[in-house]
Amino acid sequence: MQFNIAFNVIIKRIKAIRFMMADRTVPKRRKALVVFGIIYLFLPVDIIPPVIFPIGFLDDLILWLYILYHLRETLDKYWMGEKTKDYSDKYKDAIETDFEVEYDEEEENDKRRGG
């Protein structure tokens, strides 16, 4: 049961990478770590060659587990629903529009008195 929960967390963090990479507020060094991991995954040069079958992919697995562990706090913001898309730049003009609110002091006093 515990292995199943850990595996689900890893899968959700992998899916969250896409949203993290699209976010411009994430530091470039965190994005570079993911890009490095992808390059290493497909690069023919490995620490343990893939010719030695099940053990050959062990270095790739360890590298990606390290990347997911290192980025865990950032990735958890995306799959746990804490991070939402920021539309403030897109609708900046509408947000910055000045509105005037008229306040009638006499009318407010009448409401307080019950009249």
N, C-alpha and C positions, 0 to 999 in steps of 0.2 A: 504494500500500500504506500509506504513512504517513498519507494523508488518511483512509483507512478506519479506522485505529486511533484517530485523533483523533476521528472521528465517533462511534465506539463509546464512547469515554470520555465525550463530551458526552451521549449518550443515557443512559448509566448514571448520570451525575450528575443528569440530569433526573428519572429514576426514583427516585433517592435523596431527592429533595426531600420526597416524601410521608412518608418515615420520619423525616427531620429535623424536619418540622413537628409530628409526633406526639410527639417527645421533649421532655420538660419541662426537661431540663437545658440545652438550647440557649438562648442569650441571646435576648431578645425583639427586639433590634435586627436580628439575622440573619433572624428570621422576618418582621419588618416589611419587610425588603428584598425578600423573595420576594412578599409581599402587594402591595407597591408595584409590582413588575414585572408581576404579574397584572392589577392595576388599569390600569396604563399600556397593557398589551396590548389590553384591551377598551375603553378610553376612546376616544371619537371624536376627541379632540384629540391630534394627534401633531406632532412637529417636522417631519416630512416627511409630507404627507397621503397616505393610501393610494390616492387617485385616480391618482397617478402610479405605475402598476402595479409593476413589479418593484422600483423604487427606493423606493416608498412603505413597504415593509415592512422596509427596511434599518435604520431607527432602532430598530424593535422587536427585530430580530435582534442589533444591536450592544448594546442594553441587556441582553438576556438572556445574551449571551456575557460581558458584564462581570459580571453577577450570578453566573453559574456560575464565573467566574474568581475572583471575590472570595470565594465560599463553597467553593472547591475543597477545602481541607483538611477542613472540616466535612463536606462531602458525601462525600468519599472514605472517611471512617470508616464510612459506612453501606453503600456498595456493595462495599467491599473486605472486609467481614465483621469489622471490628474492633469495631464497636459492636453490642452485643447488648442485648436488653431487660432492664431491671433489675427483678427480681421481689422484691427484698429488702423493700420496703414491704408487699407482699401477704402474705408469709409471715414477717413480723417476729416474731410470737408464737412460731412454731415455732423460729425461729433463736435467740431469746433464752432458751429453756428451759435451765435449769441441769441439768447431768448430773454425777453423782458417779462417779468412777472409784476403785474400791478397789484398793489396791496392797498385796500381801502380800510383805514383804521376805524372809521366810524361804523362801517358795516360789521366789522369784527367785534366791536364793543356791543353792538345791538344783539348779535348772536349770543354773546356771553350773558347778557342780561335776560335773555329769553324773549326778546321782542323783535 
